[in-house]
Each structure stands twice: as C-alpha cells, then as structure tokens.
Amino acid sequence: MNAVIDLENLGWAVGTVGELDHRRLRAPSVKLRGAHVGQHGDVVYTIDLRWRLPNADACLSTVELHSLEHFLLEGFGRLLPAHFIGVGVMGCQTGFYLTLLNEGRRAVIEQALEAVLYGVLGATAVPYARIEQCGHWRHHDLAAAQAVAREVLARRAAWGEVA
C-alpha cells in the first residue's frame, strides 16, 4: 500500500520528522519520529518525548525515568486506549518513545501528555509500583517524577520547537 500521510495536517513540521542531528534538538519537545503505514492501511506513529537536551550532561536519572515511564504507561493507556501501543525509555536518558496506532494528531498527543503530567503533579503514588506489578518496584521516586513533570509543563508552549 502506498498511502500518503499528510503530516502538516496532523500538526507536524515536516522538516523535523525523522532523525535529526542531536546537537540541534531542543527540550522539552514533542517530535514525530516516524509514521509507518501497514499493508491494511493502519498507521503506527512513533513520537519522541524529549525532556532533556542530548549530550548536555542533564539526563534524567534512572529513578525519574522509571517512575515517569509508569505514569506515561498508565496515562496514555487510559486516555488513548484504542491507540496506545507502548512507551519506552530513551537509552540516552533524555526522554521517551511513545508509540500509537492510528493517532498521529499533534494536538491530541500533546493534550494527552499534558493531562498525564498534571496527573503526575496530583498523584499520591506511582502507578504500577507494587511488587506484583513491577520488576524493580522499590526503584521509584514520586517527588522526583513530580519535579520533572513541573519542569516539562513549565515549557508547554515550546513543545513544538524541536530544533
């Protein structure tokens, strides 16, 4: 199938889609990494949730990443249940990869992310952080996750400035 995806209509700056020179990236930002059309017309979108600058000695700690990953997993699964595939930690510890099915609208994704982050601020516990739900259940820090959420929300207006 040779479907064409109108990325601009979805709200993405076409020149920033895909792999970019990491020296140009800004944070926090929300960037479309890729959109892949399957043989039956479904589209898988991969979005970079970049929360720290690459190569700036400002990475997220493993406990921040772990706790925030749990919030993103719970939040996107709840807010976009028909579209959420998964979320993964960037190995460079600067953010997350979000994967969605048939939902690539920047505004929808950013609204859901904003809701998840406000949820972090109001939380009294990290989701799925019990021994029966998590393989490293003691490795969480709600206060640290809330500090990062505050930092990312404070720059909400700049999420579209990816490079």
TORTI-236834 format. One record per residue (C-alpha): residue number from 1; residue in one letter; x, y, z. Coordinates in steps of 0.001 Angstrom, whole numbers, plus 500000, padded with zeros to 6 digits. Layout:
site nr->NUM, rest->A, east->X, north->Y, up->Z
...
//
This chain:
site nr->1, rest->M, east->500000, north->500000, up->500000
site nr->2, rest->N, east->501386, north->503426, up->499072
site nr->3, rest->A, east->499331, north->505664, up->501365
site nr->4, rest->V, east->500487, north->509229, up->501835
site nr->5, rest->I, east->500205, north->510749, up->505289
site nr->6, rest->D, east->499582, north->514494, up->505415
site nr->7, rest->L, east->501931, north->515275, up->508300
site nr->8, rest->E, east->501328, north->519021, up->508157
site nr->9, rest->N, east->497586, north->518477, up->508503
site nr->10, rest->L, east->498347, north->516380, up->511583
site nr->11, rest->G, east->500251, north->519358, up->513044
site nr->12, rest->W, east->503869, north->518296, up->512458
site nr->13, rest->A, east->506607, north->520432, up->510916
site nr->14, rest->V, east->507707, north->518162, up->508061
site nr->15, rest->G, east->511337, north->519316, up->508282
site nr->16, rest->T, east->511630, north->517953, up->511818
site nr->17, rest->V, east->510180, north->514480, up->511201
site nr->18, rest->G, east->512598, north->511576, up->511452
site nr->19, rest->E, east->516151, north->511507, up->512713
site nr->20, rest->L, east->517738, north->514903, up->513383
site nr->21, rest->D, east->521214, north->515972, up->514368
site nr->22, rest->H, east->521061, north->515676, up->518147
site nr->23, rest->R, east->523131, north->518844, up->518517
site nr->24, rest->R, east->520118, north->520764, up->517138
site nr->25, rest->L, east->517403, north->519232, up->519307
site nr->26, rest->R, east->515585, north->521278, up->521950
site nr->27, rest->A, east->513953, north->520126, up->525126
site nr->28, rest->P, east->511358, north->519677, up->526270
site nr->29, rest->S, east->509764, north->518925, up->522934
site nr->30, rest->V, east->507307, north->516602, up->521222
site nr->31, rest->K, east->508543, north->515412, up->517821
site nr->32, rest->L, east->507252, north->512941, up->515287
site nr->33, rest->R, east->509969, north->510379, up->514713
site nr->34, rest->G, east->508103, north->508328, up->512164
site nr->35, rest->A, east->504790, north->507223, up->510671
site nr->36, rest->H, east->504606, north->503790, up->509105
site nr->37, rest->V, east->501636, north->502571, up->507076
site nr->38, rest->G, east->500846, north->498876, up->507357
site nr->39, rest->Q, east->499616, north->496726, up->504495
site nr->40, rest->H, east->495986, north->497172, up->505614
site nr->41, rest->G, east->496203, north->500951, up->505992
site nr->42, rest->D, east->496814, north->501205, up->509734
site nr->43, rest->V, east->499458, north->503743, up->510699
site nr->44, rest->V, east->501951, north->503339, up->513537
site nr->45, rest->Y, east->503280, north->506654, up->514846
site nr->46, rest->T, east->506443, north->506950, up->516918
site nr->47, rest->I, east->506814, north->510176, up->518858
site nr->48, rest->D, east->509878, north->511472, up->520698
site nr->49, rest->L, east->509017, north->512946, up->524069
site nr->50, rest->R, east->512343, north->514738, up->524560
site nr->51, rest->W, east->512590, north->516161, up->528078
site nr->52, rest->R, east->516295, north->516868, up->528402
site nr->53, rest->L, east->518892, north->518141, up->525949
site nr->54, rest->P, east->521062, north->515438, up->524414
site nr->55, rest->N, east->524760, north->515500, up->525243
site nr->56, rest->A, east->524307, north->518303, up->527792
site nr->57, rest->D, east->525084, north->516319, up->530956
site nr->58, rest->A, east->521482, north->516835, up->532028
site nr->59, rest->C, east->519968, north->513368, up->531597
site nr->60, rest->L, east->517141, north->512064, up->533681
site nr->61, rest->S, east->518108, north->509715, up->536498
site nr->62, rest->T, east->517036, north->506093, up->536274
site nr->63, rest->V, east->514553, north->506568, up->539115
site nr->64, rest->E, east->512975, north->509590, up->537354
site nr->65, rest->L, east->512750, north->507661, up->534093
site nr->66, rest->H, east->511295, north->504593, up->535761
site nr->67, rest->S, east->508600, north->506485, up->537664
site nr->68, rest->L, east->507671, north->508675, up->534695
site nr->69, rest->E, east->507531, north->505636, up->532420
site nr->70, rest->H, east->504895, north->504163, up->534744
site nr->71, rest->F, east->502864, north->507389, up->534648
site nr->72, rest->L, east->503073, north->507537, up->530830
site nr->73, rest->L, east->502090, north->503869, up->530534
site nr->74, rest->E, east->499072, north->504316, up->532778
site nr->75, rest->G, east->498062, north->507723, up->531417
site nr->76, rest->F, east->498264, north->507101, up->527675
site nr->77, rest->G, east->496683, north->503680, up->528136
site nr->78, rest->R, east->493763, north->505321, up->529932
site nr->79, rest->L, east->493424, north->508447, up->527756
site nr->80, rest->L, east->494021, north->506884, up->524317
site nr->81, rest->P, east->493133, north->503215, up->524874
site nr->82, rest->A, east->492272, north->502432, up->521247
site nr->83, rest->H, east->495574, north->503896, up->520028
site nr->84, rest->F, east->498214, north->503326, up->522698
site nr->85, rest->I, east->500790, north->500666, up->521863
site nr->86, rest->G, east->503563, north->501462, up->524295
site nr->87, rest->V, east->506149, north->503792, up->525750
site nr->88, rest->G, east->509869, north->503182, up->526089
site nr->89, rest->V, east->512738, north->504928, up->527777
site nr->90, rest->M, east->515377, north->506520, up->525545
site nr->91, rest->G, east->518673, north->504829, up->526290
site nr->92, rest->C, east->520375, north->508224, up->526410
site nr->93, rest->Q, east->518075, north->509083, up->529342
site nr->94, rest->T, east->516744, north->512274, up->527740
site nr->95, rest->G, east->513132, north->511189, up->527275
site nr->96, rest->F, east->510731, north->508580, up->525956
site nr->97, rest->Y, east->509475, north->506988, up->522741
site nr->98, rest->L, east->505697, north->506893, up->522510
site nr->99, rest->T, east->504077, north->504512, up->520011
site nr->100, rest->L, east->500480, north->504969, up->518876
site nr->101, rest->L, east->498245, north->503201, up->516359
site nr->102, rest->N, east->496132, north->505347, up->514017
site nr->103, rest->E, east->496524, north->508506, up->516081
site nr->104, rest->G, east->499084, north->510983, up->514840
site nr->105, rest->R, east->497488, north->514348, up->515528
site nr->106, rest->R, east->499967, north->516507, up->517382
site nr->107, rest->A, east->497228, north->518372, up->519300
site nr->108, rest->V, east->495655, north->515135, up->520588
site nr->109, rest->I, east->499031, north->513732, up->521640
site nr->110, rest->E, east->500089, north->516941, up->523387
site nr->111, rest->Q, east->496734, north->517262, up->525171
site nr->112, rest->A, east->497041, north->513709, up->526454
site nr->113, rest->L, east->500650, north->514297, up->527532
site nr->114, rest->E, east->499656, north->517473, up->529339
site nr->115, rest->A, east->496882, north->515593, up->531166
site nr->116, rest->V, east->499313, north->512813, up->532138
site nr->117, rest->L, east->501815, north->515338, up->533510
site nr->118, rest->Y, east->499144, north->517175, up->535515
site nr->119, rest->G, east->498166, north->513765, up->536839
site nr->120, rest->V, east->501750, north->513236, up->537994
site nr->121, rest->L, east->501561, north->516508, up->539939
site nr->122, rest->G, east->498392, north->515422, up->541732
site nr->123, rest->A, east->499422, north->511828, up->542360
site nr->124, rest->T, east->499976, north->510305, up->545781
site nr->125, rest->A, east->501731, north->507213, up->544401
site nr->126, rest->V, east->503445, north->505971, up->541243
site nr->127, rest->P, east->501112, north->503683, up->539239
site nr->128, rest->Y, east->502000, north->500005, up->538903
site nr->129, rest->A, east->504740, north->500359, up->541527
site nr->130, rest->R, east->503792, north->497391, up->543689
site nr->131, rest->I, east->505817, north->494205, up->543932
site nr->132, rest->E, east->503262, north->492227, up->541903
site nr->133, rest->Q, east->503301, north->494838, up->539097
site nr->134, rest->C, east->506916, north->495944, up->538743
site nr->135, rest->G, east->510215, north->494107, up->538451
site nr->136, rest->H, east->512075, north->496843, up->540350
site nr->137, rest->W, east->509215, north->498125, up->542471
site nr->138, rest->R, east->511364, north->499929, up->545062
site nr->139, rest->H, east->513090, north->501968, up->542338
site nr->140, rest->H, east->510576, north->504840, up->542190
site nr->141, rest->D, east->510513, north->508417, up->543419
site nr->142, rest->L, east->507216, north->510284, up->543199
site nr->143, rest->A, east->508725, north->513633, up->544238
site nr->144, rest->A, east->511419, north->513382, up->541548
site nr->145, rest->A, east->508813, north->512500, up->538911
site nr->146, rest->Q, east->506708, north->515471, up->540009
site nr->147, rest->A, east->509699, north->517812, up->539726
site nr->148, rest->V, east->510334, north->516684, up->536138
site nr->149, rest->A, east->506618, north->516980, up->535284
site nr->150, rest->R, east->506630, north->520564, up->536618
site nr->151, rest->E, east->509723, north->521356, up->534542
site nr->152, rest->V, east->508203, north->519950, up->531335
site nr->153, rest->L, east->504814, north->521631, up->531911
site nr->154, rest->A, east->506505, north->524984, up->532560
site nr->155, rest->R, east->507744, north->524869, up->528948
site nr->156, rest->R, east->504437, north->523638, up->527467
site nr->157, rest->A, east->504287, north->526480, up->524939
site nr->158, rest->A, east->507658, north->525427, up->523465
site nr->159, rest->W, east->506926, north->521711, up->522937
site nr->160, rest->G, east->506686, north->522292, up->519178
site nr->161, rest->E, east->510158, north->523867, up->518954
site nr->162, rest->V, east->512083, north->520669, up->518333
site nr->163, rest->A, east->515193, north->522027, up->516607
//
